[in-house]
Amino acid sequence: MEDFFDETYFQGNTKSNYSDYSKTDAKKLFKDAIKFIRNRTKGGKFLDVGCAYGLFLKEVSPYFDDVHGCDISEFALKQAKINMPKSKLKIVNLEKNLPYPDGYFDCITALDVLEHTKGFDDNFRKISQKLKKGGYLIVSVPIDAWPRKLFGFMDKDISHISIVKEQHLVDLAVKNGLTIIKKSHFCPAPIFYKIPYIPAEIEIILRKTN
């Protein structure tokens, strides 16, 4: 699977739903997550799981003392090192391990990552274990809801192998000692980036309470 996420994947049009990931406007695409992070207490350790080119890392790095990113794609991490030379980056296959200490990070993001993994529940658990008590986790994933039933054929990314229902994600959060702070729905779009309120995907902000 590591080889799947190569230059062709991020250029889009064939293997993925992207149309040249390098031209992504991170401020627009991740605006809600950026806003939440900007408004929390400044400082601490941050990890972006599936950081790709480091575009999100670049936006939130001023709000943390220690910034980490990991991705399965060696090609993507080469771009991330250009965009974020001072961040701590690792090639990581989440299905195998997540090589950070438990309870280490104050904030973790996994934005459009878990749907690419076979062990959705186990990988969610791995990520939540790395979070400090009182820390925040932001997750976004496609969900099994009416938009996917009607328009799922338009998703040409064959690495989207784990599409769960919203309630499953909520139950998983509770099981892993996380409390929901906020959740929002949207539909990704190449031009508008995210069309709000349409439950094609969910972004959920969680806090570790135990």
PEPE-V400634 format. One record per pair of residues at least 12 apart in sequence whose ideal C-beta (glycine too) atoms are under 6 Angstrom apart, sorted by the first residue. I is the first residue (numbers start at 1). J is the second residue. Records with the same first field share a line. If there is no record, write none. Layout:
I: J, J
This chain:
2: 72
4: 159
5: 72, 73
6: 75
7: 75
16: 157
17: 157
19: 190
24: 55
26: 55, 56, 59
28: 193
29: 193
30: 56
33: 138
34: 59
36: 205
37: 60, 63
42: 63
43: 65
44: 64, 106
45: 66, 105, 106
46: 64, 67, 107
47: 68, 105, 108
48: 69, 109
49: 70, 110, 113, 127
50: 71, 113
51: 69, 71, 80
52: 71, 76
53: 76, 79, 80, 83
54: 69, 80, 83, 84
57: 69, 84, 87
58: 83, 84
67: 87
68: 88
69: 87, 89
70: 90, 92
72: 93
74: 91
77: 89, 91
94: 117, 123
95: 117
98: 126
100: 130
102: 129
103: 132
104: 130
105: 130, 131
106: 132, 135
107: 135, 136
108: 127, 131, 137
109: 138
110: 127, 139
111: 140
112: 140
114: 141
115: 141, 142, 160, 162
116: 159
117: 162
120: 162
121: 172
124: 172
125: 176
128: 176
131: 208
133: 208
135: 208
136: 207
137: 206
138: 205
139: 204
140: 201, 203
142: 163, 201
143: 166, 202
144: 163, 165
145: 199
147: 198, 200
166: 202
173: 206
177: 208, 209, 210
178: 206, 208
179: 207, 209
180: 206
181: 205, 207
182: 205
183: 202, 204
184: 203
185: 197, 199, 202
186: 201
187: 200
